[in-house]
Amino acid sequence: MKPRVTVTRRWPAKVEKLLTERFDAVLNAGDVPLTPADFATAFRAYDAILPTVSDRLPASVFPPEGCRTSLLANFGVGFSHIDVAAARDRGIAVTNTPGVLTDCTADIAMSLLLLVARRAGEGERQLRAGAWKGWCPTHLIGTKVSGKKLGIVGMGRIGKATASRAHFGFGMDVVFYNRSKVDDDEIRLISARQLPSIEAVLEESDFVSLHCPGGAENKHLIDEARLSVMKPTAFLINTARGDVIDETALIHALDKGVIAGAGLDVYADEPAVPRGLLARENVVLLPHLGSATTETREAMGMKALENLTAFFEGKPAPDRVV
């Protein structure tokens, strides 16, 4: 008998086809997010649940007993939305999909950087509203990107890919903070300098791009105190996790001119976005598009499928995190 699995959102058609061939799979054709009650029921009804980074799986949705699920095959590299302690206590394995979304997420980080620096979002809104009066020497003056200094917080795969794009594409100097020492060929090739603290990176940088994991350890890593260290001409970019930034502190910093602007792809309470961010012209907002290309989303699905297949064949899941 095939293992019974459920998919919490719509996945790429190519991946869903393979899922239904290999497993007794229940798909989410309507793409309607599951409620906490739905998850509590699913844990008792399925051998595996395939959640996404937009699903919330706190300890309260894990049944205290009668849990049938033995695997959470996550569609995404981040898994801070899953209470891994609750999963571990019930003997549930957790896998993720690392590596395959590096390039596209780095592309979005650079896109946000360029959009906010050059005021492209403001310009498009003005043009579409019919408010453009023609070319003028002082119209929507932005900030030059080439030759500026980029600060990276979290120099993992995506941080390195972003730094490489900035260095080779725009001649930017790169400084970074990482909890552990990073000294490899990629870092030496772009002459990136590791600094001893986040504050040191914030003080030096014209642009700061966040690429650190989410979760309790990094919640509000960028808070009021750290925002105050940044240059008033600097921009903050976030493609990591929404709760890495204290959004209330960010809105206050933008209101007071503590920093020049921000480019965000992730938010603390997705899909809700604070009104204080929506109202600002000097903030570029994207709806969590970091990995949103056909190639990457299919690759993520295939990674999840690979983990799922290996697990139920009694083999080590390649990307097991719990």
N, C-alpha and C positions, 0 to 999 in steps of 0.2 A: 504494500500500500504506500502511495506517495505521501510524503509529509504535507500536512495542511498548513498553508501560509496565507497571510493577509497583507495587502499593500495599502498603506494609509492614505496615499495620494496617487494621482495619475503619474505614471512613469513613461519614458519614451516607448513608443509602440514596439520597437525592435526588442527591447528588454522584456516588456510584458509578454510578448509572444513566446520567448524562451522560458519565462517563468511558468506559463500555463502548460508548456510541453513537459517540463521537468517535475513540476509540483502540482498538488491540488491547490491552486492559487485562487484566492478571491481578490479581484481587482476593485479599485475605486473609480468606476467609470464616470461618476458625477463629480469627482475631484472635490468632495466636500470634506473638510477637516473633521477628524474624529473628536468626539467629546471625551472628557474624563470617564464617563460611564461606558462609552464605547470601548475605550482601552481596557477598563476593568473586565468587561465581557470578553474581549479578544484574548486576554491572558489565559482565560479558562477554555477557550475554544480552538486555539491554533497552536501548532508546534513552533511556529516562528512568526514574528511580527516585523514588518519592514517599514520602519518609521523614517521620517525626514527631519532635517534640522529645524523645521517649523513646528514640529509636534512637541508637546510638553509631556514628559513622563516623570513626574515627581513620585516620591515614595507612596503617596496616597492612592495612585492608580494600580499599584502592584497588589494583587490579592494576598492576604495573609496565609491562605492555604488554597489547595485545589488549583494550583497554577500549572497549566499544560505547557506553556511556552518555555522553550529551552534556548532560544536565540533571538536577539534583537539585531537584525542586519541593517544597520543604519545607512541611509542614502545621504552621504556627506562626510566630510572629514572631522568636523567638530561634533562632540557628543556631550557637551555640557548641559544639553536639554534633557538628558537621561540621568536619573538618580542611579549612578553605577553601584553605589553601596546597596541599594534595595535590590538591584539585579543580582549582585554577587551573593547576597544573603539567600536568595531563592535559587541559586545555582544556574542563573541565566547568563549565557555568554553574550557579549556585545562586540560587534565588528563595525569598522568604518571604511571609508573609501579614500585613503590618502594618495597623494602623488599626481592623480590625473587632472586635478583642477588648478594646478599651479600657474600655468601660463595664462589662462583666461582670467583668473582672479588678479594677477599682476597687471594684466591689460586694463582691467576696470580701475585699479588703483591709479594707474597713470592717466586714464581717461578723466577720473574725478579731479586729479591734480591739475590737468590742463584746463578742464571746464571751469573750475572755480578761479584759477589764476587769470584766465583770459575773459572771464565774465560771459562765457558763451551761453549759459542758461538764461541770464538776463537779456542778452541780445536776441535770442530766439523768441522769448516771451514777448518782447517789445515788437519784434517784426510781425509775429502772428496776430498781435492785437491791432496792427495797423498804425502803430505809434511811431514808427521810424520816420524821421524827417530828412534822411539822407546823410551822406558822409560829412563828418566834421572833425577837425583836429583834436577836439577834446571829448569826443563821444565814447563812452564806455571804456575808458582807459583802464587797462588791467596791469598785471605784473608779468614781467619776463620770466621764463622758466629756465632757459638755457644758461648754464654756468652757475646756477644757484646751488645751495647746499640742501641736500635731502637727508633727513634723519629717519632712520628705521628703528622701530621698537619691535623686536622679535625677528631675528635673522635666521629663520628656517627656510624651507623651500620657497615659499611665496615672497618672503622678505628679500631673499637673494635674487629672485626673478625680477622683482620690482626695482631693486638697486641696479641690476644689470641694464634694464631698459633706460633708467634715468642716466646712468653713466655713459653708455655707448650711444644712446639716442639723443641725449640733450646735454652731454658734457657736464653733468652735475657731479659735484663732490658728494661723497656718501660717508656719513658717520652713522653709527648704530649702537644700540644697547641690546645685549642678550644675556640671560642669566648665566649661561656657561660660556667659556671661551670658544670663539669661532675663528679659526685660522686655517683656511684651506685654499686651494687653487682659485676657486671662484672669488673669494674675498680679496686675494692678492691681485687678481687680474683687474679688478676695478679699483684697487688702491683704497678700499674702504677702511675706515678707522673705527675700532671698537672703543667706546668710551665707558668709564666706570659706573655711570648712573644714568637713569632716565632723564634726570634734571640736566645733566651735561649735554645730552642730545637735544633737549628742548631749547636750551639756551643758545645753541649754535645754529640751529636749523632754520631755513627759510620755509621749508615744507616738512611736516612730520607725518609719516605713514605708519599706521599700526598694523602689525601682523603677528600678534601674540594670541595664544589660546584664550578662550573664554572660561567661564567657571568662577567659583567662589574666590579662588586665589587672585584672579585678575579683575574682579569686579571693581569698577570705578578706579581703575589704575590711573586714568587721566581724570583728575578731580580739580577742584578750584585752585588748590595750591600749585599743582603742576601746570595748569593752564596759565597761571600768573607768571610763570617762568619763561614762557614763550615770547618771542618778539611780537610787538604789536603789528608788524607787517607779515607775520607768518600765517600759514594755513595748515589745518589739521585734516588728515585723510584717514578714513576708517573703513576697511574691508574685512576686519577680523570678526569681532562679535560686538553687538550693540552695547552690552553692559560693561564693556571695557571702559567706556566713557560715562561719566556722570552727566547725563543729558541736561539736567537742571543747571549744573555749573557751566556747561558749554553755552547754553542759551544766555546765561548771565554774562559770560565772557564776551559773547558776540554783541550783546546789547551795550556793554560798556567799552567796546573797542579794545579789549585786552588782546584779541587776535583778529586777523583780517578776514578770516572766513573758514569754511569747512566744506569737505566733500564726503558724503556718507552713503554707504550702501547697506548698512546694517543698523538695527535699532534694538533698544532694550526690551520692548514689548511688541514685537512685530505681530500683526501688520500695523499696529497703532504707531503713529509718529506724532511727537509733541507739537502742539500748535505754534509754540515759540520757534520751532525750526521751520515749519511750513511757511510761516509769515516772513521769513528773512530772505532778502534778495541775494545776500552774500553766502548762501549755503546751497550747494548742489546736492539734490536728494535722488537716489536711485532705489528701486524696490528689490533689493537683494539679488542683483544680477551677476554677481561675481563669477559664477560657473555657468551662466546661462548662454551656452552655445550648444548646437546640436551635437558636436563632437564630444564635448566634455560631459554633458548630461548622459549621453549614451555610455561613455566610458565609466562614469560613476555607477550607473545601473549595472553594467557588466561586472564591475568590481564587487558590488553587493551580491550579485548572482554567483560569482566565483566563491565568495565566502560562504554563502548559503549552501551551495553544492558540496563544497569540501566538508563542511560541518556535518551534514546529514549522510555523507559517505564515510564518516568516522575518521576523517583526516584533519590535520590542523588547519583551521581557518587562517588564510594568509594575513589578514588584517585584524586579528583579534586584539581587543584592548581590555577586555574583562573576561 
